[in-house]
Amino acid sequence: MTDDLASPAQPDADLVAGIAAMMKSLDEPVATDSQQRRFRVVVATDWSSASVPFAVLRGYSQIIPADAPVDLVFAVPHEVTQADLAAVTTLCEELGEDAQIAGLGLEHFPGAAGHHAYAAVIPNGDPGAVVMELAAFFSRLHELALLVSDPGRLAAQPVPEDGYNAGLDRRLTAYRELSAAGA
């Protein structure tokens, strides 16, 4: 797999349709019933490197059950385009056709910051910090997998508060500025 996703291969039509359907489901209102709640994990990317998004997707696909009420949201610093969808499709294709993936989504930074995030990876240009952030992210992902796999624990878990997320917005803004500076 290449780290440059600026010009990904032509995506498979079925995979594109599947991702589009998953993205559409993210636009539906979140129910408050414990069986219908959705947890969100976010990774920021401008697709200049596929390393972090692919590492997150690979771990997510292996840790979170495909039927879990969890969504992995790739957040981009611009309005979502077909190129973004093609990049996610390419990542999914790299996992192989047998990969089972819970919900996926693509959102512009303001959309991502408008909702809760159980965990997030927002690269800041420091490789050491990214490694530490990935470690914390995968720990939270493991906790989330245990939570959603236990109906009793899931029912006892408060519904994730939704709405504007100031901390996530601040981190995404810093990422956008760093990305715009060419770092």
trRosetta pair geometry for C-beta under 8 A, 3 or more apart (Angstrom, degrees):
i j d omega theta_ij theta_ji phi_ij phi_ji
1 50 6.5 -105 149 96 116 142
1 54 6.6 135 126 -122 157 163
1 94 4.9 30 -89 -125 133 139
2 5 7.3 157 93 -65 94 59
2 50 7.1 84 98 21 53 133
3 49 4.8 -17 -178 -141 105 71
3 50 5.3 -156 -139 30 45 83
3 51 5.9 -2 -121 -39 106 90
4 7 7.8 6 134 29 99 74
4 48 7.7 -25 -120 -170 64 42
4 49 7.8 -29 -78 -100 45 44
4 50 7.6 -79 0 -11 12 103
5 8 5.2 7 -162 -63 80 102
5 47 4.5 -97 75 -172 112 103
5 50 5.1 101 -34 -65 119 112
5 87 4.4 81 153 -127 137 102
5 90 6.1 176 -134 68 112 149
5 91 8.0 -15 -104 -50 148 90
6 47 6.7 140 -76 124 51 112
6 48 7.8 30 -61 -110 97 48
6 83 8.0 -10 -164 -171 42 128
8 11 7.2 34 119 -58 121 87
8 83 7.6 140 20 -159 104 68
8 86 4.5 170 65 142 127 104
8 87 5.5 -178 -32 -88 144 51
8 89 7.2 135 134 70 148 94
8 90 4.1 -116 -151 -49 132 142
9 86 8.0 -173 69 -178 40 106
9 90 6.3 125 37 -105 84 106
9 93 7.9 -79 65 67 121 163
10 86 7.9 -64 -135 -137 26 117
11 15 6.1 -120 174 79 99 111
11 16 4.8 105 118 -61 129 109
11 85 7.2 -79 -13 128 166 87
11 86 5.0 -140 -35 -125 119 70
11 89 3.6 15 -126 127 127 160
11 90 7.0 -96 -91 -51 90 67
11 93 7.6 -153 -133 -37 72 130
12 15 4.2 69 74 12 103 112
12 16 6.7 -177 85 -13 50 85
12 89 6.9 -174 33 -175 73 118
12 93 6.7 137 -2 -89 116 117
13 16 5.7 -54 -146 36 31 112
13 17 6.3 31 156 -19 65 106
14 17 5.7 -54 -148 37 31 111
14 18 6.3 33 153 -20 64 106
15 18 5.6 -53 -148 36 32 113
15 19 6.3 29 155 -16 66 104
15 89 5.3 115 118 -142 120 97
15 92 6.0 169 -168 98 128 135
15 93 6.8 1 -133 -67 176 88
16 19 5.9 -55 -146 38 30 107
16 20 6.2 32 153 -21 64 108
16 85 6.5 66 -139 154 91 118
16 86 8.0 -8 -101 -89 111 58
16 89 5.7 -12 -80 -94 74 140
17 20 5.6 -54 -146 36 30 114
17 21 6.4 32 154 -21 64 103
18 21 5.7 -53 -150 33 31 110
18 22 6.5 30 152 -17 64 104
19 22 5.5 -52 -149 36 36 113
19 23 6.3 38 151 -21 67 104
19 85 6.4 149 106 -155 136 92
19 88 6.0 140 -151 109 152 125
19 89 6.3 -114 -6 -78 154 82
19 92 7.1 -146 -70 -18 123 158
19 104 5.8 -46 -135 84 86 127
20 23 5.6 -52 -147 36 31 112
20 24 6.4 37 151 -23 64 103
20 85 7.4 23 -72 -141 83 136
21 24 5.6 -49 -149 32 33 114
21 25 6.7 36 151 -22 62 101
22 25 5.7 -52 -155 30 34 113
22 26 7.1 40 147 -25 62 98
22 71 7.9 157 171 -129 102 100
22 103 5.3 166 -164 -146 108 67
22 104 4.9 55 120 51 149 74
22 105 6.6 -131 130 -69 94 65
23 26 5.7 -48 -162 22 39 115
23 27 7.5 38 146 -20 63 99
23 104 7.2 -39 -62 101 74 73
23 105 5.2 124 -114 -127 68 69
23 106 6.0 -22 -112 28 127 83
24 27 5.8 -53 -164 26 42 112
24 28 7.6 49 143 -29 65 95
25 28 5.7 -39 -161 12 47 116
25 103 6.6 -111 86 -127 126 120
26 38 8.0 -172 -120 145 67 165
26 71 6.0 112 -99 -145 108 159
26 73 7.4 116 -134 -96 151 107
26 103 7.0 135 -69 175 94 127
26 105 4.3 61 -53 -103 160 138
26 107 7.7 -118 134 -61 149 112
30 36 7.4 152 -176 132 58 94
30 37 6.6 45 178 -135 106 54
30 38 5.6 -114 -125 28 108 102
30 162 6.2 151 39 -52 145 153
31 36 3.4 -1 67 112 127 142
31 37 6.9 -109 80 -66 72 47
32 36 7.5 27 49 72 20 110
32 37 7.1 24 -150 -77 27 93
32 159 5.3 -41 -145 -91 75 160
33 36 4.4 61 67 19 97 108
33 37 7.1 -151 84 -32 45 76
34 37 6.0 -28 -140 0 34 115
34 154 5.7 128 172 132 109 87
34 155 4.4 84 143 -114 170 58
34 157 7.3 125 -136 55 107 83
34 159 7.6 -121 -91 -78 62 84
35 69 7.8 163 171 -52 37 145
36 69 7.1 146 180 -124 19 143
37 69 5.8 93 87 137 57 148
37 154 7.9 -178 52 180 119 98
37 157 7.9 -147 78 93 158 110
37 159 5.3 -150 -108 -129 133 81
37 160 6.6 134 -177 12 118 89
38 69 5.0 -123 -103 170 52 90
38 70 7.0 154 -165 -95 69 21
38 71 5.7 25 176 -10 119 109
38 103 7.1 -17 -148 36 121 160
38 160 7.8 -77 83 36 51 129
39 69 6.4 93 8 110 79 81
39 70 4.8 -22 67 -109 95 76
39 71 7.3 178 86 23 46 68
39 118 4.7 21 -178 -34 107 142
39 144 5.9 -168 117 -148 157 123
39 147 8.0 80 -41 91 159 133
39 148 7.1 -120 15 -64 132 123
39 160 6.0 131 -109 -35 68 145
40 70 7.5 164 -85 -161 24 61
40 71 5.1 -20 -110 67 71 97
40 73 5.7 5 -165 -6 106 122
40 115 5.9 56 20 124 165 122
40 116 6.0 138 39 89 113 72
40 117 5.3 -74 99 -110 101 54
40 118 6.1 153 66 2 47 87
40 160 7.5 -177 16 122 86 165
41 56 7.9 -166 131 -174 120 118
41 60 7.1 -168 76 -108 142 122
41 70 6.8 17 -2 -178 103 105
41 71 7.4 -178 29 89 65 49
41 72 5.4 -23 71 -109 97 64
41 73 7.1 170 82 22 43 77
41 117 6.6 87 -125 -165 30 83
41 118 5.6 -53 -75 61 75 96
41 119 4.7 -2 -127 62 98 89
41 120 6.9 -175 -167 -78 60 47
41 137 7.4 105 -165 -163 121 98
41 140 7.6 152 -112 109 117 116
41 141 6.6 31 -101 -92 161 92
41 144 7.3 -121 -55 0 122 172
42 72 7.9 158 -89 -163 26 51
42 73 4.8 -24 -106 71 73 102
42 74 8.0 146 -157 -97 60 16
42 75 5.4 19 -169 -16 108 121
42 112 5.5 108 -135 -166 138 121
42 117 4.6 -51 2 -127 117 130
42 119 7.5 -172 30 97 65 50
42 120 4.2 -7 66 -115 97 93
42 121 7.4 -163 100 32 59 58
42 122 7.8 13 112 -60 104 89
42 168 6.8 62 56 -147 157 129
43 52 6.5 -179 -170 136 122 100
43 53 5.6 147 123 -107 139 68
43 56 4.7 173 -71 55 152 173
43 72 7.1 4 4 -176 106 94
43 73 7.5 168 26 86 62 53
43 74 5.8 -26 70 -111 90 62
43 75 7.0 177 82 21 36 81
43 120 7.1 173 -79 -160 38 60
43 121 4.6 2 -117 58 82 102
43 122 7.9 -173 -151 -71 42 46
44 75 4.9 -38 -101 74 65 103
44 76 7.7 145 -156 -87 62 27
44 77 7.7 56 -167 -52 103 84
44 109 7.4 36 -123 -102 108 95
44 112 7.8 163 -87 104 84 168
44 120 7.5 42 -20 179 92 103
44 121 7.0 -143 23 99 72 61
44 122 4.5 44 16 -121 130 72
44 123 6.7 -138 78 22 98 73
44 171 7.6 -157 -22 127 148 97
44 172 5.8 -179 -98 -116 138 79
44 175 4.9 28 137 145 154 172
45 48 8.0 -162 -176 23 77 66
45 49 8.0 -125 -146 66 100 64
45 52 6.8 -174 -91 80 105 107
45 53 4.8 2 -71 -58 155 122
45 74 5.8 -35 31 -164 117 99
45 75 7.3 127 23 68 64 53
45 76 6.4 -37 77 -93 68 73
45 87 8.0 -161 117 135 134 145
45 123 7.9 58 -94 15 61 117
46 76 6.5 110 -106 -147 48 79
46 77 5.7 -13 -92 14 100 113
46 179 4.7 131 -32 -148 152 141
47 50 7.1 13 -150 -76 62 75
47 53 7.7 -14 -99 0 59 153
47 76 7.5 1 -19 -117 98 114
47 83 7.6 -142 40 140 171 101
47 84 7.2 -143 -42 -110 136 65
47 87 4.9 -82 -115 -123 131 159
48 179 7.4 178 -7 -141 135 98
49 52 6.8 67 103 10 104 89
50 53 5.6 -72 -155 57 57 105
50 54 4.9 51 151 -25 91 115
50 87 7.5 -156 -100 -168 105 100
50 90 7.8 -80 -118 105 146 118
50 91 6.6 -169 -160 -88 116 99
51 54 6.3 -66 -144 40 16 104
51 55 6.2 16 160 -19 60 111
52 55 5.7 -53 -142 36 30 111
52 56 6.3 28 159 -17 64 107
52 121 6.2 -166 177 137 117 134
52 123 5.5 -134 -42 -53 169 126
52 130 6.5 -92 -93 -168 124 125
52 134 7.3 -134 -135 -80 88 117
53 56 5.8 -58 -148 39 30 110
53 57 6.2 28 156 -18 66 109
53 74 6.2 37 -133 -119 120 117
53 87 7.8 23 111 148 163 111
53 91 6.1 -86 128 -99 108 151
54 57 5.6 -53 -142 39 33 110
54 58 6.1 35 158 -21 67 106
54 91 5.4 -150 -97 -136 78 103
54 94 6.5 -26 -136 85 120 150
55 58 5.9 -54 -146 36 27 110
55 59 6.4 21 158 -11 62 109
55 134 6.5 -16 123 -137 137 137
56 59 6.0 -61 -148 42 28 106
56 60 5.8 31 156 -22 66 113
56 72 7.0 155 141 -156 108 128
56 121 5.8 -144 -82 26 135 148
56 134 7.5 -125 -75 -127 82 94
56 137 7.0 -47 -114 136 101 146
57 60 5.5 -55 -140 39 28 115
57 61 6.1 27 161 -20 64 107
57 72 6.8 132 -104 141 67 160
57 91 5.2 102 26 157 170 125
57 92 7.3 -112 -179 -78 142 58
57 95 6.8 -110 134 -60 110 125
57 101 7.6 -14 -166 -123 89 131
58 61 6.1 -58 -148 35 25 108
58 62 6.6 8 157 -7 61 113
58 95 6.5 -178 -101 -102 70 98
59 62 6.0 -71 -150 44 30 102
59 63 5.7 9 163 -8 72 119
59 138 5.5 -78 -179 -110 152 107
59 141 6.5 87 136 94 112 165
60 63 6.2 -65 -129 44 23 98
60 64 5.4 -17 -172 19 67 118
60 72 5.0 35 -164 -75 164 144
60 101 7.2 47 114 -141 102 90
60 102 7.3 -109 162 40 99 100
60 141 6.6 -110 -99 -144 65 141
61 64 7.4 -45 -97 51 15 85
61 95 5.8 52 32 -143 174 147
61 99 5.2 -15 -174 -168 146 110
61 100 6.8 141 -166 73 90 48
61 101 4.9 -47 -108 -95 97 84
63 138 7.3 176 -51 -153 161 80
63 141 5.0 69 106 140 153 113
63 142 6.1 -89 -157 -85 131 58
63 145 5.0 -113 161 -57 85 145
64 68 5.0 -112 180 46 90 148
64 70 5.0 -100 -159 71 140 147
64 72 7.8 174 40 -45 155 107
64 102 4.8 -70 127 3 118 136
64 141 6.6 -86 -49 -171 100 98
64 144 6.9 -16 -98 106 103 111
64 145 5.5 -130 -94 -91 53 94
64 148 7.4 35 -146 53 85 144
65 68 4.5 117 64 -37 83 102
65 100 7.9 -21 -170 119 49 122
65 102 6.7 75 92 -65 44 114
65 145 7.1 122 -11 -144 79 89
65 148 7.0 -149 36 107 106 117
65 149 6.6 116 -11 -86 132 94
66 100 3.6 -70 -63 158 137 106
66 101 6.2 47 -118 51 88 13
66 102 5.4 -169 -143 -67 31 61
67 102 7.2 -90 11 -106 9 89
68 102 4.8 -42 56 -104 90 143
68 145 7.3 -70 -98 -120 161 61
68 148 4.4 69 -148 132 108 150
68 149 7.6 -43 -99 -61 113 68
69 103 8.0 15 -160 -1 34 128
69 148 6.1 -166 38 -134 78 124
70 102 4.9 38 70 130 89 154
70 103 6.4 -175 96 38 44 99
70 118 7.8 -62 -133 27 100 148
70 144 6.3 95 -103 155 139 128
70 148 6.2 -92 -36 -48 110 163
71 102 7.0 -127 -88 129 35 99
71 103 3.8 -49 -102 102 77 121
71 104 6.9 171 -159 -84 76 11
71 105 5.3 24 175 -4 121 117
72 101 7.7 -71 25 -178 128 106
72 102 7.1 111 -9 80 94 92
72 103 6.9 164 19 95 63 64
72 104 5.5 -20 66 -112 91 64
72 105 7.2 172 87 27 45 72
73 104 7.8 145 -88 -170 38 46
73 105 4.4 -22 -109 74 78 105
73 106 7.2 163 -160 -87 68 16
73 107 5.4 -4 -174 11 118 114
73 112 5.9 163 131 -116 135 101
73 117 7.9 -103 45 -110 124 100
74 84 7.3 177 107 -178 124 104
74 87 8.0 -158 148 98 161 112
74 88 5.9 -158 17 -87 152 113
74 104 7.6 10 -5 -173 98 91
74 105 7.1 -172 26 93 65 51
74 106 5.2 -19 67 -107 96 69
74 107 7.6 155 80 25 48 64
75 106 7.9 154 -90 -161 29 48
75 107 5.3 -27 -108 74 74 87
75 108 7.4 33 -159 148 75 10
75 109 5.5 86 170 -95 112 54
75 111 7.7 -169 -126 73 95 86
75 112 3.8 -11 -106 -48 130 161
75 172 6.4 -67 132 -119 143 126
76 80 6.2 122 44 -93 128 66
76 84 5.4 -89 -33 -114 159 136
76 106 6.8 6 -3 -170 113 93
76 107 7.5 170 23 86 73 37
76 108 6.3 -50 71 -109 78 47
76 109 7.1 -105 88 -40 32 75
77 108 7.7 33 175 -157 12 69
77 109 5.5 22 -115 -31 48 125
77 172 7.6 171 -97 176 79 91
77 175 7.0 -148 -74 110 116 96
77 176 4.3 143 -132 -111 126 94
77 179 5.8 -169 -14 68 159 151
77 180 7.8 -145 152 -50 158 91
78 81 7.2 -3 107 -18 114 108
78 108 6.7 -83 114 -124 23 97
79 108 5.3 -22 -108 -84 40 133
80 84 5.1 -103 -154 60 72 151
80 85 7.4 76 171 -44 102 86
80 106 4.8 114 -129 128 133 114
80 107 6.7 -58 -53 -120 125 16
80 108 5.8 -114 -28 -49 79 81
81 84 5.1 113 54 1 65 96
81 85 7.4 -124 106 3 44 87
82 85 5.4 -53 -151 39 40 113
82 86 6.2 44 149 -22 69 104
83 86 5.5 -51 -146 37 33 114
83 87 6.5 38 151 -24 63 101
84 87 5.6 -50 -151 31 33 113
84 88 6.7 30 152 -14 64 101
84 106 5.3 125 136 -160 123 144
85 88 5.9 -53 -150 37 34 108
85 89 6.2 38 150 -21 65 108
85 106 6.5 -105 -79 -9 67 161
86 89 5.4 -53 -146 37 33 117
86 90 6.3 39 153 -24 65 102
87 90 5.7 -50 -150 31 31 113
87 91 6.7 33 151 -18 62 102
88 91 5.6 -52 -153 35 35 113
88 92 6.4 35 151 -18 66 105
88 104 6.5 140 -178 163 134 136
88 106 6.2 -115 -34 -67 147 116
89 92 5.7 -56 -149 37 32 111
89 93 6.3 34 152 -22 65 105
90 93 5.6 -52 -148 34 31 114
90 94 6.6 37 151 -24 62 102
91 94 5.7 -53 -156 28 33 115
91 95 7.2 37 147 -23 62 98
92 95 5.7 -48 -161 22 39 114
92 99 7.0 -158 -165 77 72 139
92 101 6.8 -84 -126 -9 104 158
92 104 7.7 -57 -75 -62 125 169
93 96 7.9 63 176 -66 38 17
95 99 3.7 23 131 -54 122 160
95 101 7.4 91 84 -57 169 119
96 99 5.4 124 67 -28 73 97
101 104 6.2 17 137 -43 127 112
107 111 3.9 -129 -173 93 112 120
107 112 4.5 146 95 -57 126 82
108 111 4.9 88 57 8 74 108
108 112 7.2 -150 90 -7 34 89
109 112 5.6 -58 -145 37 32 111
109 113 6.1 25 161 -14 69 109
109 169 7.7 104 161 -131 96 62
109 172 4.4 155 -152 162 112 135
109 173 7.5 128 165 -66 144 53
109 175 8.0 -175 -109 69 131 113
109 176 6.3 -42 -54 -58 166 127
110 113 5.8 -59 -142 43 31 108
110 114 6.3 40 154 -32 63 107
110 169 7.8 37 -118 -121 52 101
111 114 5.5 -55 -152 25 31 118
111 115 7.5 5 159 -3 60 106
112 115 6.8 -80 -164 40 32 96
112 117 7.5 35 174 -69 88 124
112 168 6.7 -125 130 151 91 128
112 172 6.5 145 82 -87 122 154
113 164 6.7 14 141 -151 83 65
113 165 5.3 -136 -164 59 58 88
113 168 5.0 -177 -117 102 72 101
113 169 3.6 82 -154 -81 141 82
113 172 5.7 -119 -61 26 115 145
114 163 7.1 -66 -179 -171 60 28
114 164 5.8 -32 -126 -93 52 56
114 165 7.3 -101 -39 10 3 85
115 162 5.5 -27 -140 -149 71 89
115 163 7.4 79 -111 12 36 14
115 165 6.7 -23 81 -17 28 120
116 160 4.4 -167 87 158 162 114
116 161 5.7 130 -79 78 129 56
116 162 5.3 -90 -14 -99 100 52
116 163 7.6 39 -49 34 79 54
116 165 6.2 137 -108 -75 33 125
117 120 4.7 27 151 -53 145 109
117 165 6.1 79 5 -156 97 172
117 168 5.3 113 11 -86 136 143
118 140 6.3 165 139 162 88 120
118 144 5.7 83 143 -89 150 132
118 160 6.8 -79 -69 -107 90 140
119 136 7.6 -177 -148 126 111 81
119 137 5.0 127 163 -138 126 69
119 140 3.8 151 -81 98 133 144
119 141 6.2 -92 41 -54 160 72
119 144 7.3 -109 -6 -29 121 136
120 137 7.2 -105 81 -106 17 108
120 168 6.0 150 -49 -118 168 102
120 171 7.1 123 115 89 140 151
121 130 7.7 62 -169 -151 103 77
121 133 5.5 123 -131 137 77 114
121 134 6.2 39 -118 -87 130 64
121 137 4.9 -12 -63 -74 100 156
122 133 7.3 -112 45 -169 55 155
122 168 7.8 166 -50 -148 140 66
122 171 4.3 113 70 153 169 117
122 172 6.3 -111 -125 -77 134 54
122 174 7.6 82 146 70 130 101
122 175 5.1 -114 -176 -55 99 134
123 130 5.0 13 -123 -103 87 116
123 133 7.5 -171 -92 64 49 150
123 175 6.8 92 67 -125 61 112
124 129 5.6 -36 52 100 114 142
124 130 7.2 -165 32 -63 69 81
124 174 6.7 -6 -120 126 99 119
124 175 6.9 -95 -95 -90 59 76
124 178 6.5 166 -156 -46 53 170
125 178 5.4 -136 -35 -173 124 137
125 183 4.7 -12 -113 138 138 124
126 129 3.8 57 87 14 114 115
126 130 6.6 172 86 -16 58 82
127 130 5.6 -54 -147 34 33 113
127 131 6.6 36 155 -21 65 101
128 131 5.8 -51 -152 31 33 111
128 132 6.6 29 151 -14 65 105
129 132 5.6 -55 -149 39 35 111
129 133 6.1 36 152 -21 67 107
130 133 5.5 -54 -143 39 32 112
130 134 6.2 35 155 -21 65 104
131 134 5.8 -53 -148 35 29 111
131 135 6.5 32 152 -21 62 104
132 135 5.7 -52 -150 33 32 114
132 136 6.6 29 153 -14 65 105
133 136 5.8 -54 -149 39 33 109
133 137 6.1 38 151 -24 66 108
134 137 5.4 -53 -143 36 32 116
134 138 6.3 27 160 -15 67 105
135 138 6.2 -57 -147 38 27 104
135 139 6.5 31 152 -20 61 106
136 139 5.6 -54 -151 34 32 115
136 140 6.5 31 153 -16 65 105
137 140 5.8 -59 -153 38 30 109
137 141 6.2 33 149 -22 66 107
138 141 5.1 -47 -141 35 38 118
138 142 6.4 45 154 -23 65 99
139 142 5.8 -51 -153 32 31 112
139 143 6.7 32 148 -17 63 103
140 143 5.5 -51 -150 36 36 114
140 144 6.2 38 150 -21 66 105
141 144 5.5 -52 -147 37 32 114
141 145 6.4 38 151 -23 64 102
142 145 5.6 -49 -149 31 32 113
142 146 6.7 31 153 -16 63 102
143 146 5.9 -57 -155 36 32 110
143 147 6.3 34 149 -21 65 108
144 147 5.4 -53 -147 36 34 116
144 148 6.2 19 162 -9 69 107
145 148 6.4 -59 -140 43 26 98
145 149 6.1 23 160 -19 62 117
146 149 5.9 -65 -144 39 25 110
146 150 6.5 5 164 -5 63 115
146 153 7.4 -17 134 85 80 163
147 150 6.6 -80 -154 41 23 97
147 153 5.4 -124 -139 122 59 121
147 154 5.9 112 161 -83 74 73
147 157 6.1 55 -166 -60 121 150
148 154 5.8 71 -119 -92 40 123
150 153 3.9 46 95 21 119 112
150 154 6.2 164 85 -18 60 86
151 154 5.5 -57 -141 39 30 114
151 155 6.1 31 160 -21 66 106
152 155 5.9 -54 -147 34 27 108
152 156 6.5 18 155 -12 62 111
153 156 5.8 -63 -148 42 31 109
153 157 6.4 43 151 -37 66 102
154 157 5.6 -46 -150 17 32 117
158 161 7.9 5 130 -41 116 80
164 169 7.1 -7 -174 -34 87 137
165 168 3.9 25 114 26 121 117
165 169 6.1 154 88 -21 66 86
166 169 5.6 -56 -144 37 30 114
166 170 6.3 33 157 -22 65 105
167 170 5.8 -52 -149 33 30 112
167 171 6.5 24 155 -13 64 107
168 171 5.8 -58 -149 40 33 109
168 172 6.1 31 155 -18 68 109
169 172 5.8 -56 -143 39 29 109
169 173 6.2 33 156 -22 64 106
170 173 5.8 -54 -148 34 27 112
170 174 6.6 28 153 -18 62 105
171 174 5.7 -52 -149 35 33 112
171 175 6.4 36 150 -20 65 104
172 175 5.4 -51 -148 35 35 114
172 176 6.3 38 152 -22 66 102
173 176 5.7 -50 -148 33 32 112
173 177 6.5 32 153 -17 64 105
174 177 5.8 -54 -149 37 32 111
174 178 6.3 31 152 -18 65 108
175 178 5.7 -57 -147 39 31 111
175 179 6.0 31 154 -20 66 109
176 179 5.7 -56 -145 39 29 112
176 180 6.2 29 155 -20 65 108
177 180 5.7 -53 -143 36 29 111
177 181 6.4 28 155 -20 62 107
178 181 5.8 -58 -151 35 29 111
178 183 4.9 -67 -178 53 83 125
179 182 7.8 50 172 -66 33 22
179 183 7.3 -88 -83 50 25 79
